[in-house]
Every structure is written in structure tokens, then in C-alpha cells.
Amino acid sequence: KIYLDVCDRDCLNLHDGVEFLHRVLWDHRIEHEYHLIHGADHVGASLPSRMAAVCSWLGSTIEHTLNPHTAARYQLDAEERKYLSWLSGGGLEKGAPREGRAIPLESDKMIALFRASFHETMQRMLGGATEGGSEIGGFRWRSSGGEEMRAAGG
């Protein structure tokens, strides 16, 4: 896992190198977290909140490494399935009394349901979390680095 934190007023001009590294990682679809803090310098008043953010990220990364997500994390229980059926059947639009237990928007289950609701064509186009197209509307925003790496077995 990679965490990048840099400030746009860095007195050492590290923002240029970190931005370049971020773009290389992004281009090659290497998972990372990148934070560009506007109006801040290498050290100074922004440091305590930036250190809190990196500690939070580190704690979360350790937690997910020691306790990886399993398929069970995304499985709906009976009450959640009732709610999904009510929702997809137009219950909300019809003003019908809610059935089952709502699935919180911030839950991992909602992420899985959201992705599963995409049409098959869109699922293929979007791919996984670090995949996706190399261009948007004819504008090339990523090199073919990811495809080349996958073709090479990387």
C-alpha cells in the first residue's frame, strides 16, 4: 500500500516529484492514496491534521490486512433482501410502506449493490477499482500502461 501526501507550497518543491510519482502510479493502475494539500508547506500548521490522516490510513490498512474483506461482508440478510425488493419494485416512488431494513449508503453492502446494478456493458467498461478506460470522450487521460502490464503478466 502506498500513501502520498504533499503540499502545493512545499519549500523543497517536493510537490513536483510527488505529482509525477502519483501520475506514474495512476497510469500503471497501481493502487495508492494521494493527497495534495492546497495552501500548505512541507511543515507548519497543516502538519498535525496531515499526520492524523496518515495515522488513520495506516490503522485502516493494517486492519484490512489482518482482517481482509470476505464475500460474507457483502451478503444481504433476509430483512435487507426485503428492502431491496421493495426499493427495486418501486416502493419508494409508489409511496408504499417500507419493507425490510434499509441498507446504509456508507456500507460495503451498498457498494456491492451499486456495482451490481450497472448494466453488463458498463461493468466491463469500468472494470475493477484500479482499472477503467484509458480515455474519456476521445481524450486520452491514461497511457496504455495498465493494459501493457496486464498483457505482460504484471
C-alpha positions in Angstrom: 0.0 0.0 0.0 1.2 3.5 -0.8 0.2 6.8 0.8 1.4 10.1 -0.8 1.0 13.4 1.0 2.4 16.6 -0.4 1.6 20.4 -0.2 1.4 22.7 -3.1 3.6 25.3 -1.4 6.3 22.9 -0.4 9.5 24.8 0.3 11.5 21.9 -1.1 9.4 21.7 -4.2 8.6 18.1 -3.5 5.1 18.6 -4.9 6.5 18.3 -8.4 8.1 14.9 -7.8 5.2 13.5 -5.8 2.7 14.6 -8.5 4.9 12.8 -11.1 5.0 9.7 -8.9 1.2 9.8 -8.5 0.7 10.1 -12.3 3.0 7.1 -12.9 1.2 5.0 -10.3 -2.2 6.1 -11.7 -1.0 5.4 -15.3 0.1 1.9 -14.4 -3.0 1.3 -12.2 -1.0 0.8 -9.1 -3.3 1.3 -6.1 -2.3 4.2 -3.9 -3.8 7.1 -2.0 -2.7 10.6 -3.0 -3.3 13.9 -1.0 -2.4 17.3 -2.4 -2.9 19.9 0.3 -3.6 23.3 -1.1 -2.0 26.4 0.5 0.3 24.4 2.9 4.0 23.9 3.1 6.3 21.0 4.0 5.8 21.6 7.7 3.7 24.1 9.6 0.1 24.4 10.7 -1.2 21.7 8.4 1.2 19.1 9.8 -1.0 17.8 12.8 -4.1 17.2 10.7 -1.9 15.6 7.9 -0.3 13.3 10.5 -3.7 12.3 11.9 -4.9 11.5 8.3 -1.8 9.3 7.6 -2.2 7.5 11.0 -5.9 6.9 10.3 -4.9 5.5 6.8 -2.2 3.3 8.3 -4.6 1.9 11.0 -7.2 1.1 8.4 -4.6 -0.5 6.1 -3.3 -2.7 9.0 -6.9 -3.6 9.9 -7.8 -4.6 6.3 -4.5 -6.6 6.0 -5.1 -8.5 9.2 -8.9 -8.9 8.6 -9.4 -9.0 4.8 -12.9 -8.4 3.5 -14.7 -11.6 2.6 -17.7 -12.3 0.4 -19.8 -12.6 3.5 -19.3 -8.9 4.2 -21.4 -8.2 1.1 -24.2 -10.7 1.6 -27.6 -9.4 2.4 -29.7 -10.8 5.2 -33.4 -11.5 4.9 -34.5 -8.1 6.0 -32.1 -6.3 3.7 -33.3 -8.5 0.7 -36.9 -7.5 1.6 -35.8 -3.8 1.5 -34.0 -4.3 -1.8 -37.1 -6.0 -3.3 -39.3 -3.1 -2.1 -36.9 -0.5 -3.4 -36.4 -2.1 -6.8 -40.1 -2.8 -7.1 -40.8 1.0 -7.0 -42.0 1.0 -3.4 -40.4 4.4 -2.7 -41.9 6.0 -5.8 -45.3 4.5 -5.1 -45.3 5.7 -1.5 -45.7 2.1 -0.3 -44.8 1.4 3.3 -41.1 0.5 3.6 -40.4 -3.2 3.9 -37.3 -4.7 5.5 -34.3 -2.9 6.8 -32.6 -0.2 4.8 -29.1 -0.8 3.6 -26.9 2.2 4.8 -25.3 4.1 1.9 -21.9 4.1 3.6 -21.9 0.3 4.0 -19.8 -2.1 1.9 -23.0 -3.9 1.0 -24.3 -0.8 -0.7 -21.1 -0.5 -2.7 -21.6 -4.1 -3.9 -25.2 -3.5 -4.7 -24.4 -0.3 -6.6 -21.8 -2.0 -8.7 -24.1 -5.0 -9.4 -26.8 -2.6 -10.6 -24.7 -1.5 -13.5 -25.5 -2.9 -16.9 -23.1 -5.6 -18.0 -21.6 -3.3 -20.7 -20.8 -0.7 -18.1 -19.3 -3.3 -15.7 -16.9 -4.3 -18.4 -16.1 -0.7 -19.3 -15.4 0.3 -15.7 -13.6 -2.9 -14.6 -12.2 -3.2 -11.1 -11.2 -0.4 -8.7 -7.9 0.4 -10.4 -9.0 -0.4 -13.9 -11.1 1.7 -16.2 -10.8 3.2 -19.7 -7.7 5.0 -21.0 -9.8 7.8 -22.4 -12.9 9.8 -21.8 -14.8 11.3 -24.7 -11.9 10.8 -27.0 -9.5 12.5 -24.6 -6.6 10.2 -23.6 -6.1 10.6 -19.9 -4.1 7.5 -19.2 -1.4 5.8 -21.2 -1.9 2.1 -22.1 0.4 1.3 -19.2 -2.1 -0.8 -17.4 -3.0 -2.9 -20.4 0.7 -3.4 -21.2 1.4 -4.5 -17.7 -1.5 -7.0 -17.6 -0.5 -8.4 -21.1 3.0 -8.9 -19.7 1.6 -10.8 -16.7 2.3 -7.9 -14.2 
